[in-house]
Structure formats: structure tokens, C-alpha cells
Amino acid sequence: MEKRLGFIGIILENRKASAEIVNKTLSEFGDSIIARTGIPYQKKNCCVITLVVDMTTDELGVLTGRLGMIKGVTVKSALSKGK
């Protein structure tokens, strides 16, 4: 299966409660993550993470599925249409 360029948007509703497991999960997919930006929003005690990835649809599904099962985490993603 061909890898494609894409993005993942992650919102941690309570960053102190979920940041450790989110970071551990992301590190397992580190070879496919091209760029990562994390922006804490202290006013609402949350954090927004954006990722640029180079993944197959299966890899993206595994990663977003695992992240989506974490309590207080919302995930949205998209991949390019390919060549």
C-alpha cells in the first residue's frame, strides 16, 4: 500500500490527564511523522496538536483509532489523494 501525505489534528481536553499516553502513542509512529506542533491553551486547560504525516491509510487508521480511544482526546485526519 502506498504512503501518502496527510495531517492529523488532535485536541486534548485535559492535557495533564492525557498528554503522557498521547505522547507515548505518537512516539511509536515517529518514523511516519514529518512535523509536529503542540499549542497549549491554558485558559481552557487543553492542548491542540497538529501533525504532518506520511502514512498508508491503514497506518493512519491504527494511529487515529488508538488516539481516539483515549479519554478526552478528539482526533480528525485526512490524507492526500495520492499521485
Phi, psi and omega in degrees: 000139185278138175282146179226156178284141180198186178220157175227130174251130183232130174245124175258111184290332175224092190299328180291328182280329188241353185300319184297313181288327176296313180297321178296316179296315180297324181295332178292339180249018186304327181292340181258356180267119182275318182213150179218133174230129177239127182235109177285143177237089188298328181303326180247010180051045180227180180211144175244128178242132174242138180236143167252127187232159172233096190218161168279166178297325178294315178298317179298318179297320178295311182296309183293327176296315179295318179295320182294340178278349180282129181301131177082011181245131176245136185227136172225147184208165175203149174240153176296163180286348180101196184291000000 
